[in-house]
Amino acid sequence: MTVRFCAVCGAATERRIPEDDDHNRDVCTACGHVHYANPKVVVGAVCVHEEKLLLCRRAIEPRRGFWTVPAGFMELNETAEEGAAREASEEACADIEIEGLLACYSIKRIDQVQLFYAARLKQPTVIAGRETLEAELVRWADVPWADLAFPTVHWVLEEARARGLATRGTRPRLADVPLGPRR
């Protein structure tokens, strides 16, 4: 991402390595403000109720029409857990209880860090929100694996299944399995 004009004073920027740094940055030619480009944080949750998990069919690009877990960019002034709960509410009108961190993925090619939480639905009622075409509670056997929106959705669902989420009679111990995709 290139910043052409300074967010502080409006002057043009130039690409250079600032003093005491080792990366090229966009630096204001007038006031010297350094514009840092950092990864975005995505937060989401694998939300379960009894033997079912919440999936949302995307109403927005990218990957409109494909299925995902509720997730999106973290906002300022919220914790990652609050962001994951907000996304579930926005995308599926779901009220959830965060149980713990399920997986963390660093996606270098798109400059994102994605944090996914295990969560329980407080009520089994879900309704499509403004960014969602459909919100459904599905059994593992009915997960549309070929129509998942992103690789990380596949990875986190595999992680959730390995840990026993949405399996009757078990309450997974999140600390028993290391974070990250299984290889």
Secondary structure as the mmCIF struct_conf table of DSSP 4:
data_model
#
loop_
_struct_conf.conf_type_id
_struct_conf.id
_struct_conf.beg_label_comp_id
_struct_conf.beg_label_asym_id
_struct_conf.beg_label_seq_id
_struct_conf.end_label_comp_id
_struct_conf.end_label_asym_id
_struct_conf.end_label_seq_id
STRN STRN1 PHE A 5 PHE A 5
TURN_TY1_P TURN_TY1_P1 ALA A 7 CYS A 9
STRN STRN2 ALA A 12 ALA A 12
STRN STRN3 THR A 13 ARG A 16
TURN_TY1_P TURN_TY1_P2 GLU A 19 ASP A 20
BEND BEND1 HIS A 23 HIS A 23
STRN STRN4 ARG A 25 CYS A 28
TURN_TY1_P TURN_TY1_P3 THR A 29 CYS A 31
STRN STRN5 VAL A 34 HIS A 35
STRN STRN6 LYS A 40 HIS A 49
TURN_TY1_P TURN_TY1_P4 GLU A 50 GLU A 51
STRN STRN7 LYS A 52 ARG A 58
BEND BEND2 ALA A 59 ARG A 63
TURN_TY1_P TURN_TY1_P5 ARG A 64 GLY A 65
STRN STRN8 TRP A 67 THR A 68
BEND BEND3 PRO A 70 PRO A 70
STRN STRN9 ALA A 71 PHE A 73
HELX_LH_PP_P HELX_LH_PP_P1 MET A 74 GLU A 75
TURN_TY1_P TURN_TY1_P6 LEU A 76 ASN A 77
BEND BEND4 GLU A 78 GLU A 78
HELX_RH_AL_P HELX_RH_AL_P1 ALA A 80 ALA A 92
STRN STRN10 ILE A 96 ILE A 107
HELX_RH_3T_P HELX_RH_3T_P1 LYS A 108 ILE A 110
TURN_TY1_P TURN_TY1_P7 ASP A 111 ASP A 111
STRN STRN11 GLN A 112 LEU A 121
BEND BEND5 LYS A 122 PRO A 124
TURN_TY1_P TURN_TY1_P8 ARG A 130 GLU A 131
STRN STRN12 THR A 132 ARG A 139
HELX_RH_3T_P HELX_RH_3T_P2 TRP A 140 ASP A 142
HELX_RH_3T_P HELX_RH_3T_P3 TRP A 145 ASP A 147
STRN STRN13 LEU A 148 LEU A 148
BEND BEND6 ALA A 149 PHE A 150
HELX_RH_AL_P HELX_RH_AL_P2 PRO A 151 ALA A 162
TURN_TY1_P TURN_TY1_P9 ARG A 163 ALA A 166
TURN_TY1_P TURN_TY1_P10 ARG A 168 GLY A 169
HELX_RH_3T_P HELX_RH_3T_P4 LEU A 174 ASP A 176
BEND BEND7 VAL A 177 VAL A 177
BEND BEND8 LEU A 179 GLY A 180
#
